[in-house]
Amino acid sequence: MFSPCKGCKERTEKCHADCEKYLAFREYCEQKRKERDRDSNVRDYFGERKIKTARIFKRRIYGTHKNDS
């Protein structure tokens, strides 16, 4: 999604503070960023749990961890 400023006929210096189109666009971007951050945190958590679970089962099957002496 492109900023509404691209090709805007009413664009001036420092218009971002007053432009309703830009403020709405900025709010939309913030909302999408928050959703992306939330989703990545959940994905990271479950990915980490999957790795830890795989290590536990590997130790049960093979007996020791490769770094164990």
FENFENWO-V857410 format. One record per residue. N is the residue number from 1. RES is the residue in one small letter. BURIAL is I if it has 9 or more other C-alpha atoms within 8 Angstrom, else O. Layout:
BEGIN
n->[N | N]
res->[RES | RES]
burial->[BURIAL | BURIAL]
END
This chain:
BEGIN
n->[1 | 2 | 3 | 4 | 5 | 6 | 7 | 8 | 9 | 10 | 11 | 12 | 13 | 14 | 15 | 16 | 17 | 18 | 19 | 20 | 21 | 22 | 23 | 24 | 25 | 26 | 27 | 28 | 29 | 30 | 31 | 32 | 33 | 34 | 35 | 36 | 37 | 38 | 39 | 40 | 41 | 42 | 43 | 44 | 45 | 46 | 47 | 48 | 49 | 50 | 51 | 52 | 53 | 54 | 55 | 56 | 57 | 58 | 59 | 60 | 61 | 62 | 63 | 64 | 65 | 66 | 67 | 68 | 69]
res->[m | f | s | p | c | k | g | c | k | e | r | t | e | k | c | h | a | d | c | e | k | y | l | a | f | r | e | y | c | e | q | k | r | k | e | r | d | r | d | s | n | v | r | d | y | f | g | e | r | k | i | k | t | a | r | i | f | k | r | r | i | y | g | t | h | k | n | d | s]
burial->[O | O | O | I | O | O | O | O | O | O | O | O | O | O | O | O | O | O | O | O | O | I | I | O | I | O | O | O | O | O | O | O | O | O | O | O | O | O | O | O | O | O | O | O | O | O | O | O | O | O | O | O | O | O | O | O | O | I | I | O | O | O | O | O | O | O | O | O | O]
END
